[in-house]
Amino acid sequence: MTSRLVLPASGWAAMLRGLRGRCPRCGEARLFMRFLKPIPRCPQCAQDWTHQQADDFPAYVSILVTGHLMAPFIIALVRDADLSVPALMAIVLPLAMALMIGLLQPAKGAIIALQWWFGMHGFRKERPGTVPDEAES
């Protein structure tokens, strides 16, 4: 266990740690043990991650971001490239799938970080400058 815990300065900093797949509390350990399976307890700061309830929200975020990134690309392809529909689908569908799958884990990490930051679903709300209670960790 780390003797000097540095809590994130803001919810954005916690989300950035989660986006990177790191523990939102300490920023040192990995948050996921498999692609979308969070670790039960952080080996560095002993934070219990079993309280998280991200459910389907990461998938919705992934789809929303993918749609907003793909829309200008699809519009440009249709307007500027003289492609047939099968050729267009051969470009757009694999790219959209790769983006959605690639954004899924970072979205889940950020959502878990937000739940922790706001003390939702059984997480204890902690802020920088407060002394973490070792008995509850």
Disulfide bonds with the S-S distance in Angstrom:
none
